[in-house]
């Protein structure tokens, strides 16, 4: 999971989710997103993703679409976590 989180405005943007085929449909995506939310409990999450694979997961987890660009309101890039973190 790749994301950006800004401590100043308490907003985060999920920019990528990668699950290898053997791990799809076993709840791993849900667990990863739940873990992310537990690491940043005061952050409101949004997403820039719109692929078939991620759309269902993010809809189930009630993560809305981010505005164009997916940046926080004041333009700070925030903390970026690389995929696989």
PDB file of N, CA, C and O in Angstrom:
ATOM      1  N   UNK A   1       0.852  -1.156   0.000  1.00  0.00           N
ATOM      2  CA  UNK A   1       0.000   0.000   0.000  1.00  0.00           C
ATOM      3  C   UNK A   1       0.905   1.229   0.000  1.00  0.00           C
ATOM      4  O   UNK A   1       1.838   1.329   0.798  1.00  0.00           O
ATOM      5  N   UNK A   2       0.619   2.152  -0.898  1.00  0.00           N
ATOM      6  CA  UNK A   2       1.362   3.405  -0.961  1.00  0.00           C
ATOM      7  C   UNK A   2       0.390   4.524  -0.607  1.00  0.00           C
ATOM      8  O   UNK A   2      -0.745   4.558  -1.083  1.00  0.00           O
ATOM      9  N   UNK A   3       0.858   5.436   0.237  1.00  0.00           N
ATOM     10  CA  UNK A   3      -0.024   6.508   0.702  1.00  0.00           C
ATOM     11  C   UNK A   3       0.785   7.741   1.057  1.00  0.00           C
ATOM     12  O   UNK A   3       2.009   7.694   1.181  1.00  0.00           O
ATOM     13  N   UNK A   4       0.064   8.853   1.218  1.00  0.00           N
ATOM     14  CA  UNK A   4       0.624  10.095   1.736  1.00  0.00           C
ATOM     15  C   UNK A   4      -0.262  10.520   2.892  1.00  0.00           C
ATOM     16  O   UNK A   4      -1.488  10.475   2.794  1.00  0.00           O
ATOM     17  N   UNK A   5       0.361  10.933   3.989  1.00  0.00           N
ATOM     18  CA  UNK A   5      -0.404  11.403   5.147  1.00  0.00           C
ATOM     19  C   UNK A   5       0.183  12.728   5.609  1.00  0.00           C
ATOM     20  O   UNK A   5       1.402  12.866   5.718  1.00  0.00           O
ATOM     21  N   UNK A   6      -0.668  13.690   5.876  1.00  0.00           N
ATOM     22  CA  UNK A   6      -0.239  15.009   6.324  1.00  0.00           C
ATOM     23  C   UNK A   6      -0.685  15.205   7.772  1.00  0.00           C
ATOM     24  O   UNK A   6      -1.881  15.194   8.066  1.00  0.00           O
ATOM     25  N   UNK A   7       0.282  15.383   8.675  1.00  0.00           N
ATOM     26  CA  UNK A   7      -0.041  15.583  10.088  1.00  0.00           C
ATOM     27  C   UNK A   7      -0.700  16.932  10.340  1.00  0.00           C
ATOM     28  O   UNK A   7      -1.472  17.075  11.289  1.00  0.00           O
ATOM     29  N   UNK A   8      -0.409  17.914   9.511  1.00  0.00           N
ATOM     30  CA  UNK A   8      -0.945  19.249   9.714  1.00  0.00           C
ATOM     31  C   UNK A   8      -2.456  19.302   9.513  1.00  0.00           C
ATOM     32  O   UNK A   8      -3.174  19.863  10.341  1.00  0.00           O
ATOM     33  N   UNK A   9      -2.939  18.722   8.421  1.00  0.00           N
ATOM     34  CA  UNK A   9      -4.381  18.795   8.143  1.00  0.00           C
ATOM     35  C   UNK A   9      -5.101  17.486   8.457  1.00  0.00           C
ATOM     36  O   UNK A   9      -6.316  17.397   8.278  1.00  0.00           O
ATOM     37  N   UNK A  10      -4.374  16.472   8.920  1.00  0.00           N
ATOM     38  CA  UNK A  10      -4.946  15.177   9.301  1.00  0.00           C
ATOM     39  C   UNK A  10      -5.707  14.523   8.149  1.00  0.00           C
ATOM     40  O   UNK A  10      -6.783  13.958   8.344  1.00  0.00           O
ATOM     41  N   UNK A  11      -5.133  14.607   6.943  1.00  0.00           N
ATOM     42  CA  UNK A  11      -5.709  13.943   5.789  1.00  0.00           C
ATOM     43  C   UNK A  11      -4.664  13.030   5.167  1.00  0.00           C
ATOM     44  O   UNK A  11      -3.474  13.345   5.153  1.00  0.00           O
ATOM     45  N   UNK A  12      -5.122  11.901   4.655  1.00  0.00           N
ATOM     46  CA  UNK A  12      -4.238  10.964   3.991  1.00  0.00           C
ATOM     47  C   UNK A  12      -4.833  10.535   2.670  1.00  0.00           C
ATOM     48  O   UNK A  12      -6.052  10.511   2.503  1.00  0.00           O
ATOM     49  N   UNK A  13      -3.965  10.193   1.728  1.00  0.00           N
ATOM     50  CA  UNK A  13      -4.400   9.760   0.413  1.00  0.00           C
ATOM     51  C   UNK A  13      -3.724   8.426   0.089  1.00  0.00           C
ATOM     52  O   UNK A  13      -2.498   8.320   0.117  1.00  0.00           O
ATOM     53  N   UNK A  14      -4.524   7.428  -0.213  1.00  0.00           N
ATOM     54  CA  UNK A  14      -4.013   6.129  -0.635  1.00  0.00           C
ATOM     55  C   UNK A  14      -3.824   6.201  -2.139  1.00  0.00           C
ATOM     56  O   UNK A  14      -4.777   6.426  -2.885  1.00  0.00           O
ATOM     57  N   UNK A  15      -2.574   6.006  -2.583  1.00  0.00           N
ATOM     58  CA  UNK A  15      -2.269   6.180  -3.997  1.00  0.00           C
ATOM     59  C   UNK A  15      -2.028   4.868  -4.739  1.00  0.00           C
ATOM     60  O   UNK A  15      -2.025   4.850  -5.970  1.00  0.00           O
ATOM     61  N   UNK A  16      -1.826   3.768  -4.010  1.00  0.00           N
ATOM     62  CA  UNK A  16      -1.630   2.487  -4.678  1.00  0.00           C
ATOM     63  C   UNK A  16      -1.849   1.342  -3.704  1.00  0.00           C
ATOM     64  O   UNK A  16      -1.468   1.420  -2.536  1.00  0.00           O
ATOM     65  N   UNK A  17      -2.464   0.286  -4.196  1.00  0.00           N
ATOM     66  CA  UNK A  17      -2.635  -0.959  -3.443  1.00  0.00           C
ATOM     67  C   UNK A  17      -2.263  -2.083  -4.385  1.00  0.00           C
ATOM     68  O   UNK A  17      -2.825  -2.203  -5.474  1.00  0.00           O
ATOM     69  N   UNK A  18      -1.309  -2.913  -3.964  1.00  0.00           N
ATOM     70  CA  UNK A  18      -0.876  -4.033  -4.788  1.00  0.00           C
ATOM     71  C   UNK A  18      -1.026  -5.313  -3.979  1.00  0.00           C
ATOM     72  O   UNK A  18      -0.450  -5.456  -2.900  1.00  0.00           O
ATOM     73  N   UNK A  19      -1.803  -6.233  -4.516  1.00  0.00           N
ATOM     74  CA  UNK A  19      -1.959  -7.563  -3.912  1.00  0.00           C
ATOM     75  C   UNK A  19      -1.696  -8.595  -4.988  1.00  0.00           C
ATOM     76  O   UNK A  19      -2.346  -8.599  -6.034  1.00  0.00           O
ATOM     77  N   UNK A  20      -0.743  -9.467  -4.727  1.00  0.00           N
ATOM     78  CA  UNK A  20      -0.476 -10.552  -5.671  1.00  0.00           C
ATOM     79  C   UNK A  20      -1.686 -11.482  -5.738  1.00  0.00           C
ATOM     80  O   UNK A  20      -2.433 -11.614  -4.769  1.00  0.00           O
ATOM     81  N   UNK A  21      -1.865 -12.110  -6.867  1.00  0.00           N
ATOM     82  CA  UNK A  21      -3.033 -12.954  -7.130  1.00  0.00           C
ATOM     83  C   UNK A  21      -3.349 -13.948  -6.001  1.00  0.00           C
ATOM     84  O   UNK A  21      -4.516 -14.069  -5.628  1.00  0.00           O
ATOM     85  N   UNK A  22      -2.368 -14.660  -5.445  1.00  0.00           N
ATOM     86  CA  UNK A  22      -2.709 -15.629  -4.398  1.00  0.00           C
ATOM     87  C   UNK A  22      -3.310 -15.005  -3.137  1.00  0.00           C
ATOM     88  O   UNK A  22      -3.958 -15.700  -2.354  1.00  0.00           O
ATOM     89  N   UNK A  23      -3.101 -13.705  -2.934  1.00  0.00           N
ATOM     90  CA  UNK A  23      -3.571 -13.054  -1.714  1.00  0.00           C
ATOM     91  C   UNK A  23      -4.857 -12.256  -1.892  1.00  0.00           C
ATOM     92  O   UNK A  23      -5.347 -11.649  -0.940  1.00  0.00           O
ATOM     93  N   UNK A  24      -5.400 -12.255  -3.091  1.00  0.00           N
ATOM     94  CA  UNK A  24      -6.664 -11.552  -3.332  1.00  0.00           C
ATOM     95  C   UNK A  24      -7.810 -12.377  -2.775  1.00  0.00           C
ATOM     96  O   UNK A  24      -7.738 -13.606  -2.740  1.00  0.00           O
ATOM     97  N   UNK A  25      -8.845 -11.717  -2.350  1.00  0.00           N
ATOM     98  CA  UNK A  25     -10.061 -12.360  -1.844  1.00  0.00           C
ATOM     99  C   UNK A  25      -9.830 -13.195  -0.588  1.00  0.00           C
ATOM    100  O   UNK A  25     -10.570 -14.144  -0.328  1.00  0.00           O
ATOM    101  N   UNK A  26      -8.804 -12.846   0.194  1.00  0.00           N
ATOM    102  CA  UNK A  26      -8.607 -13.559   1.459  1.00  0.00           C
ATOM    103  C   UNK A  26      -8.640 -12.593   2.644  1.00  0.00           C
ATOM    104  O   UNK A  26      -8.360 -12.991   3.774  1.00  0.00           O
ATOM    105  N   UNK A  27      -8.978 -11.333   2.393  1.00  0.00           N
ATOM    106  CA  UNK A  27      -9.093 -10.353   3.468  1.00  0.00           C
ATOM    107  C   UNK A  27      -7.820  -9.582   3.770  1.00  0.00           C
ATOM    108  O   UNK A  27      -7.798  -8.761   4.687  1.00  0.00           O
ATOM    109  N   UNK A  28      -6.760  -9.833   3.011  1.00  0.00           N
ATOM    110  CA  UNK A  28      -5.494  -9.161   3.279  1.00  0.00           C
ATOM    111  C   UNK A  28      -5.578  -7.652   3.012  1.00  0.00           C
ATOM    112  O   UNK A  28      -4.997  -6.862   3.757  1.00  0.00           O
ATOM    113  N   UNK A  29      -6.283  -7.254   1.974  1.00  0.00           N
ATOM    114  CA  UNK A  29      -6.448  -5.825   1.688  1.00  0.00           C
ATOM    115  C   UNK A  29      -7.187  -5.109   2.807  1.00  0.00           C
ATOM    116  O   UNK A  29      -6.819  -4.000   3.195  1.00  0.00           O
ATOM    117  N   UNK A  30      -8.220  -5.741   3.320  1.00  0.00           N
ATOM    118  CA  UNK A  30      -8.987  -5.183   4.433  1.00  0.00           C
ATOM    119  C   UNK A  30      -8.110  -5.049   5.677  1.00  0.00           C
ATOM    120  O   UNK A  30      -8.166  -4.039   6.379  1.00  0.00           O
ATOM    121  N   UNK A  31      -7.304  -6.066   5.941  1.00  0.00           N
ATOM    122  CA  UNK A  31      -6.421  -6.036   7.103  1.00  0.00           C
ATOM    123  C   UNK A  31      -5.365  -4.939   6.952  1.00  0.00           C
ATOM    124  O   UNK A  31      -5.047  -4.247   7.919  1.00  0.00           O
ATOM    125  N   UNK A  32      -4.822  -4.780   5.743  1.00  0.00           N
ATOM    126  CA  UNK A  32      -3.810  -3.751   5.511  1.00  0.00           C
ATOM    127  C   UNK A  32      -4.388  -2.357   5.731  1.00  0.00           C
ATOM    128  O   UNK A  32      -3.748  -1.505   6.348  1.00  0.00           O
ATOM    129  N   UNK A  33      -5.586  -2.127   5.233  1.00  0.00           N
ATOM    130  CA  UNK A  33      -6.221  -0.824   5.406  1.00  0.00           C
ATOM    131  C   UNK A  33      -6.592  -0.590   6.864  1.00  0.00           C
ATOM    132  O   UNK A  33      -6.463   0.530   7.359  1.00  0.00           O
ATOM    133  N   UNK A  34      -7.045  -1.612   7.550  1.00  0.00           N
ATOM    134  CA  UNK A  34      -7.356  -1.496   8.978  1.00  0.00           C
ATOM    135  C   UNK A  34      -6.096  -1.166   9.775  1.00  0.00           C
ATOM    136  O   UNK A  34      -6.137  -0.357  10.703  1.00  0.00           O
ATOM    137  N   UNK A  35      -4.982  -1.791   9.412  1.00  0.00           N
ATOM    138  CA  UNK A  35      -3.711  -1.510  10.081  1.00  0.00           C
ATOM    139  C   UNK A  35      -3.289  -0.071   9.833  1.00  0.00           C
ATOM    140  O   UNK A  35      -2.823   0.601  10.754  1.00  0.00           O
ATOM    141  N   UNK A  36      -3.443   0.414   8.611  1.00  0.00           N
ATOM    142  CA  UNK A  36      -3.109   1.796   8.282  1.00  0.00           C
ATOM    143  C   UNK A  36      -3.944   2.758   9.124  1.00  0.00           C
ATOM    144  O   UNK A  36      -3.423   3.737   9.657  1.00  0.00           O
ATOM    145  N   UNK A  37      -5.221   2.480   9.239  1.00  0.00           N
ATOM    146  CA  UNK A  37      -6.097   3.332  10.050  1.00  0.00           C
ATOM    147  C   UNK A  37      -5.705   3.298  11.521  1.00  0.00           C
ATOM    148  O   UNK A  37      -5.823   4.308  12.214  1.00  0.00           O
ATOM    149  N   UNK A  38      -5.243   2.154  12.005  1.00  0.00           N
ATOM    150  CA  UNK A  38      -4.827   2.079  13.410  1.00  0.00           C
ATOM    151  C   UNK A  38      -3.515   2.828  13.645  1.00  0.00           C
ATOM    152  O   UNK A  38      -3.294   3.350  14.737  1.00  0.00           O
ATOM    153  N   UNK A  39      -2.641   2.888  12.636  1.00  0.00           N
ATOM    154  CA  UNK A  39      -1.383   3.621  12.757  1.00  0.00           C
ATOM    155  C   UNK A  39      -1.600   5.127  12.727  1.00  0.00           C
ATOM    156  O   UNK A  39      -0.826   5.880  13.319  1.00  0.00           O
ATOM    157  N   UNK A  40      -2.645   5.569  12.041  1.00  0.00           N
ATOM    158  CA  UNK A  40      -2.979   6.988  11.922  1.00  0.00           C
ATOM    159  C   UNK A  40      -4.449   7.181  12.307  1.00  0.00           C
ATOM    160  O   UNK A  40      -5.281   7.433  11.436  1.00  0.00           O
ATOM    161  N   UNK A  41      -4.780   7.067  13.589  1.00  0.00           N
ATOM    162  CA  UNK A  41      -6.195   7.094  13.989  1.00  0.00           C
ATOM    163  C   UNK A  41      -6.903   8.431  13.766  1.00  0.00           C
ATOM    164  O   UNK A  41      -8.127   8.461  13.640  1.00  0.00           O
ATOM    165  N   UNK A  42      -6.163   9.523  13.716  1.00  0.00           N
ATOM    166  CA  UNK A  42      -6.789  10.836  13.560  1.00  0.00           C
ATOM    167  C   UNK A  42      -6.789  11.343  12.123  1.00  0.00           C
ATOM    168  O   UNK A  42      -7.119  12.503  11.873  1.00  0.00           O
ATOM    169  N   UNK A  43      -6.419  10.480  11.177  1.00  0.00           N
ATOM    170  CA  UNK A  43      -6.336  10.877   9.772  1.00  0.00           C
ATOM    171  C   UNK A  43      -7.595  10.457   9.029  1.00  0.00           C
ATOM    172  O   UNK A  43      -8.087   9.343   9.205  1.00  0.00           O
ATOM    173  N   UNK A  44      -8.113  11.352   8.198  1.00  0.00           N
ATOM    174  CA  UNK A  44      -9.227  11.053   7.317  1.00  0.00           C
ATOM    175  C   UNK A  44      -8.637  10.580   5.991  1.00  0.00           C
ATOM    176  O   UNK A  44      -7.871  11.304   5.356  1.00  0.00           O
ATOM    177  N   UNK A  45      -8.990   9.375   5.577  1.00  0.00           N
ATOM    178  CA  UNK A  45      -8.394   8.777   4.376  1.00  0.00           C
ATOM    179  C   UNK A  45      -9.266   8.977   3.153  1.00  0.00           C
ATOM    180  O   UNK A  45     -10.494   8.934   3.228  1.00  0.00           O
ATOM    181  N   UNK A  46      -8.604   9.197   2.019  1.00  0.00           N
ATOM    182  CA  UNK A  46      -9.232   9.289   0.704  1.00  0.00           C
ATOM    183  C   UNK A  46      -8.359   8.499  -0.259  1.00  0.00           C
ATOM    184  O   UNK A  46      -7.281   8.036   0.115  1.00  0.00           O
ATOM    185  N   UNK A  47      -8.816   8.344  -1.493  1.00  0.00           N
ATOM    186  CA  UNK A  47      -8.028   7.595  -2.472  1.00  0.00           C
ATOM    187  C   UNK A  47      -8.069   8.243  -3.840  1.00  0.00           C
ATOM    188  O   UNK A  47      -9.029   8.930  -4.191  1.00  0.00           O
ATOM    189  N   UNK A  48      -7.015   8.014  -4.606  1.00  0.00           N
ATOM    190  CA  UNK A  48      -6.974   8.454  -5.995  1.00  0.00           C
ATOM    191  C   UNK A  48      -7.193   7.268  -6.934  1.00  0.00           C
ATOM    192  O   UNK A  48      -7.196   7.438  -8.153  1.00  0.00           O
ATOM    193  N   UNK A  49      -7.374   6.081  -6.382  1.00  0.00           N
ATOM    194  CA  UNK A  49      -7.476   4.854  -7.178  1.00  0.00           C
ATOM    195  C   UNK A  49      -8.869   4.656  -7.750  1.00  0.00           C
ATOM    196  O   UNK A  49      -9.868   5.026  -7.133  1.00  0.00           O
ATOM    197  N   UNK A  50      -8.922   4.069  -8.932  1.00  0.00           N
ATOM    198  CA  UNK A  50     -10.210   3.748  -9.541  1.00  0.00           C
ATOM    199  C   UNK A  50     -10.077   2.513 -10.429  1.00  0.00           C
ATOM    200  O   UNK A  50     -10.580   2.492 -11.553  1.00  0.00           O
ATOM    201  N   UNK A  51      -9.405   1.496  -9.925  1.00  0.00           N
ATOM    202  CA  UNK A  51      -9.305   0.248 -10.672  1.00  0.00           C
ATOM    203  C   UNK A  51     -10.327  -0.731 -10.127  1.00  0.00           C
ATOM    204  O   UNK A  51     -10.797  -0.577  -9.000  1.00  0.00           O
ATOM    205  N   UNK A  52     -10.672  -1.725 -10.906  1.00  0.00           N
ATOM    206  CA  UNK A  52     -11.671  -2.698 -10.487  1.00  0.00           C
ATOM    207  C   UNK A  52     -11.276  -3.384  -9.185  1.00  0.00           C
ATOM    208  O   UNK A  52     -12.107  -3.576  -8.298  1.00  0.00           O
ATOM    209  N   UNK A  53     -10.002  -3.752  -9.079  1.00  0.00           N
ATOM    210  CA  UNK A  53      -9.515  -4.458  -7.898  1.00  0.00           C
ATOM    211  C   UNK A  53      -9.638  -3.611  -6.631  1.00  0.00           C
ATOM    212  O   UNK A  53     -10.100  -4.099  -5.600  1.00  0.00           O
ATOM    213  N   UNK A  54      -9.232  -2.363  -6.704  1.00  0.00           N
ATOM    214  CA  UNK A  54      -9.228  -1.526  -5.505  1.00  0.00           C
ATOM    215  C   UNK A  54     -10.568  -0.860  -5.225  1.00  0.00           C
ATOM    216  O   UNK A  54     -10.873  -0.545  -4.075  1.00  0.00           O
ATOM    217  N   UNK A  55     -11.358  -0.647  -6.246  1.00  0.00           N
ATOM    218  CA  UNK A  55     -12.640   0.049  -6.076  1.00  0.00           C
ATOM    219  C   UNK A  55     -13.530  -0.657  -5.063  1.00  0.00           C
ATOM    220  O   UNK A  55     -14.111  -0.003  -4.197  1.00  0.00           O
ATOM    221  N   UNK A  56     -13.650  -1.971  -5.153  1.00  0.00           N
ATOM    222  CA  UNK A  56     -14.515  -2.726  -4.242  1.00  0.00           C
ATOM    223  C   UNK A  56     -13.983  -2.668  -2.810  1.00  0.00           C
ATOM    224  O   UNK A  56     -14.749  -2.464  -1.869  1.00  0.00           O
ATOM    225  N   UNK A  57     -12.685  -2.846  -2.649  1.00  0.00           N
ATOM    226  CA  UNK A  57     -12.080  -2.796  -1.313  1.00  0.00           C
ATOM    227  C   UNK A  57     -12.313  -1.440  -0.662  1.00  0.00           C
ATOM    228  O   UNK A  57     -12.765  -1.368   0.481  1.00  0.00           O
ATOM    229  N   UNK A  58     -12.009  -0.376  -1.377  1.00  0.00           N
ATOM    230  CA  UNK A  58     -12.118   0.957  -0.803  1.00  0.00           C
ATOM    231  C   UNK A  58     -13.578   1.359  -0.578  1.00  0.00           C
ATOM    232  O   UNK A  58     -13.871   2.118   0.345  1.00  0.00           O
ATOM    233  N   UNK A  59     -14.477   0.867  -1.394  1.00  0.00           N
ATOM    234  CA  UNK A  59     -15.901   1.131  -1.168  1.00  0.00           C
ATOM    235  C   UNK A  59     -16.360   0.431   0.109  1.00  0.00           C
ATOM    236  O   UNK A  59     -17.060   1.022   0.931  1.00  0.00           O
ATOM    237  N   UNK A  60     -15.958  -0.842   0.269  1.00  0.00           N
ATOM    238  CA  UNK A  60     -16.319  -1.590   1.490  1.00  0.00           C
ATOM    239  C   UNK A  60     -15.774  -0.919   2.747  1.00  0.00           C
ATOM    240  O   UNK A  60     -16.432  -0.901   3.787  1.00  0.00           O
ATOM    241  N   UNK A  61     -14.580  -0.375   2.641  1.00  0.00           N
ATOM    242  CA  UNK A  61     -13.935   0.255   3.791  1.00  0.00           C
ATOM    243  C   UNK A  61     -14.317   1.734   3.941  1.00  0.00           C
ATOM    244  O   UNK A  61     -13.812   2.431   4.821  1.00  0.00           O
ATOM    245  N   UNK A  62     -15.212   2.196   3.070  1.00  0.00           N
ATOM    246  CA  UNK A  62     -15.739   3.570   3.117  1.00  0.00           C
ATOM    247  C   UNK A  62     -14.644   4.626   2.997  1.00  0.00           C
ATOM    248  O   UNK A  62     -14.566   5.567   3.787  1.00  0.00           O
ATOM    249  N   UNK A  63     -13.810   4.439   1.994  1.00  0.00           N
ATOM    250  CA  UNK A  63     -12.753   5.412   1.691  1.00  0.00           C
ATOM    251  C   UNK A  63     -13.192   6.150   0.430  1.00  0.00           C
ATOM    252  O   UNK A  63     -13.216   5.564  -0.652  1.00  0.00           O
ATOM    253  N   UNK A  64     -13.543   7.441   0.561  1.00  0.00           N
ATOM    254  CA  UNK A  64     -14.031   8.195  -0.612  1.00  0.00           C
ATOM    255  C   UNK A  64     -12.913   8.596  -1.557  1.00  0.00           C
ATOM    256  O   UNK A  64     -11.734   8.545  -1.207  1.00  0.00           O
ATOM    257  N   UNK A  65     -13.303   8.997  -2.766  1.00  0.00           N
ATOM    258  CA  UNK A  65     -12.351   9.487  -3.775  1.00  0.00           C
ATOM    259  C   UNK A  65     -11.793  10.831  -3.321  1.00  0.00           C
ATOM    260  O   UNK A  65     -12.504  11.650  -2.738  1.00  0.00           O
ATOM    261  N   UNK A  66     -10.502  11.044  -3.598  1.00  0.00           N
ATOM    262  CA  UNK A  66      -9.845  12.317  -3.319  1.00  0.00           C
ATOM    263  C   UNK A  66     -10.135  13.282  -4.460  1.00  0.00           C
ATOM    264  O   UNK A  66     -10.541  12.877  -5.549  1.00  0.00           O
ATOM    265  N   UNK A  67      -9.921  14.552  -4.192  1.00  0.00           N
ATOM    266  CA  UNK A  67     -10.054  15.557  -5.243  1.00  0.00           C
ATOM    267  C   UNK A  67      -8.913  15.368  -6.233  1.00  0.00           C
ATOM    268  O   UNK A  67      -7.970  14.624  -5.961  1.00  0.00           O
ATOM    269  N   UNK A  68      -8.992  16.022  -7.354  1.00  0.00           N
ATOM    270  CA  UNK A  68      -7.966  15.898  -8.395  1.00  0.00           C
ATOM    271  C   UNK A  68      -6.588  16.185  -7.817  1.00  0.00           C
ATOM    272  O   UNK A  68      -6.399  17.177  -7.113  1.00  0.00           O
ATOM    273  N   UNK A  69      -5.642  15.329  -8.110  1.00  0.00           N
ATOM    274  CA  UNK A  69      -4.283  15.493  -7.621  1.00  0.00           C
ATOM    275  C   UNK A  69      -4.026  14.776  -6.317  1.00  0.00           C
ATOM    276  O   UNK A  69      -2.899  14.352  -6.061  1.00  0.00           O
ATOM    277  N   UNK A  70      -5.048  14.628  -5.479  1.00  0.00           N
ATOM    278  CA  UNK A  70      -4.910  13.904  -4.234  1.00  0.00           C
ATOM    279  C   UNK A  70      -4.023  14.561  -3.189  1.00  0.00           C
ATOM    280  O   UNK A  70      -3.531  13.877  -2.291  1.00  0.00           O
ATOM    281  N   UNK A  71      -3.804  15.865  -3.280  1.00  0.00           N
ATOM    282  CA  UNK A  71      -2.989  16.556  -2.287  1.00  0.00           C
ATOM    283  C   UNK A  71      -3.857  17.084  -1.164  1.00  0.00           C
ATOM    284  O   UNK A  71      -5.061  17.277  -1.334  1.00  0.00           O
ATOM    285  N   UNK A  72      -3.244  17.316  -0.018  1.00  0.00           N
ATOM    286  CA  UNK A  72      -3.986  17.908   1.082  1.00  0.00           C
ATOM    287  C   UNK A  72      -4.294  19.367   0.725  1.00  0.00           C
ATOM    288  O   UNK A  72      -3.673  19.908  -0.190  1.00  0.00           O
ATOM    289  N   UNK A  73      -5.232  20.016   1.417  1.00  0.00           N
ATOM    290  CA  UNK A  73      -5.686  21.353   1.046  1.00  0.00           C
ATOM    291  C   UNK A  73      -4.598  22.418   0.979  1.00  0.00           C
ATOM    292  O   UNK A  73      -4.709  23.351   0.183  1.00  0.00           O
ATOM    293  N   UNK A  74      -3.556  22.307   1.786  1.00  0.00           N
ATOM    294  CA  UNK A  74      -2.545  23.353   1.775  1.00  0.00           C
ATOM    295  C   UNK A  74      -1.308  22.971   0.958  1.00  0.00           C
ATOM    296  O   UNK A  74      -0.301  23.678   0.994  1.00  0.00           O
ATOM    297  N   UNK A  75      -1.376  21.868   0.230  1.00  0.00           N
ATOM    298  CA  UNK A  75      -0.347  21.538  -0.740  1.00  0.00           C
ATOM    299  C   UNK A  75       0.894  20.847  -0.218  1.00  0.00           C
ATOM    300  O   UNK A  75       1.822  20.596  -0.987  1.00  0.00           O
ATOM    301  N   UNK A  76       0.939  20.534   1.060  1.00  0.00           N
ATOM    302  CA  UNK A  76       2.108  19.796   1.576  1.00  0.00           C
ATOM    303  C   UNK A  76       2.122  18.395   1.029  1.00  0.00           C
ATOM    304  O   UNK A  76       1.070  17.763   0.939  1.00  0.00           O
ATOM    305  N   UNK A  77       3.281  17.885   0.659  1.00  0.00           N
ATOM    306  CA  UNK A  77       3.338  16.531   0.125  1.00  0.00           C
ATOM    307  C   UNK A  77       3.086  15.468   1.174  1.00  0.00           C
ATOM    308  O   UNK A  77       2.661  14.369   0.818  1.00  0.00           O
ATOM    309  N   UNK A  78       3.327  15.736   2.446  1.00  0.00           N
ATOM    310  CA  UNK A  78       3.089  14.774   3.508  1.00  0.00           C
ATOM    311  C   UNK A  78       4.117  13.670   3.544  1.00  0.00           C
ATOM    312  O   UNK A  78       5.150  13.741   2.877  1.00  0.00           O
ATOM    313  N   UNK A  79       3.830  12.660   4.320  1.00  0.00           N
ATOM    314  CA  UNK A  79       4.713  11.494   4.464  1.00  0.00           C
ATOM    315  C   UNK A  79       4.337  10.494   3.410  1.00  0.00           C
ATOM    316  O   UNK A  79       3.160  10.165   3.262  1.00  0.00           O
ATOM    317  N   UNK A  80       5.306  10.000   2.674  1.00  0.00           N
ATOM    318  CA  UNK A  80       5.034   8.998   1.645  1.00  0.00           C
ATOM    319  C   UNK A  80       5.578   7.669   2.101  1.00  0.00           C
ATOM    320  O   UNK A  80       6.742   7.567   2.488  1.00  0.00           O
ATOM    321  N   UNK A  81       4.747   6.653   2.059  1.00  0.00           N
ATOM    322  CA  UNK A  81       5.194   5.297   2.402  1.00  0.00           C
ATOM    323  C   UNK A  81       5.272   4.491   1.124  1.00  0.00           C
ATOM    324  O   UNK A  81       4.299   4.439   0.372  1.00  0.00           O
ATOM    325  N   UNK A  82       6.395   3.866   0.859  1.00  0.00           N
ATOM    326  CA  UNK A  82       6.529   3.071  -0.356  1.00  0.00           C
ATOM    327  C   UNK A  82       5.692   1.810  -0.308  1.00  0.00           C
ATOM    328  O   UNK A  82       5.312   1.344   0.766  1.00  0.00           O
ATOM    329  N   UNK A  83       5.414   1.274  -1.451  1.00  0.00           N
ATOM    330  CA  UNK A  83       4.670   0.024  -1.534  1.00  0.00           C
ATOM    331  C   UNK A  83       5.417  -1.040  -0.744  1.00  0.00           C
ATOM    332  O   UNK A  83       6.647  -1.078  -0.733  1.00  0.00           O
ATOM    333  N   UNK A  84       4.660  -1.895  -0.089  1.00  0.00           N
ATOM    334  CA  UNK A  84       5.260  -2.987   0.671  1.00  0.00           C
ATOM    335  C   UNK A  84       5.534  -2.610   2.118  1.00  0.00           C
ATOM    336  O   UNK A  84       6.076  -3.423   2.867  1.00  0.00           O
ATOM    337  N   UNK A  85       5.172  -1.393   2.535  1.00  0.00           N
ATOM    338  CA  UNK A  85       5.404  -0.973   3.916  1.00  0.00           C
ATOM    339  C   UNK A  85       4.297  -1.444   4.801  1.00  0.00           C
ATOM    340  O   UNK A  85       4.316  -1.185   6.005  1.00  0.00           O
TER     341      UNK A  85
END
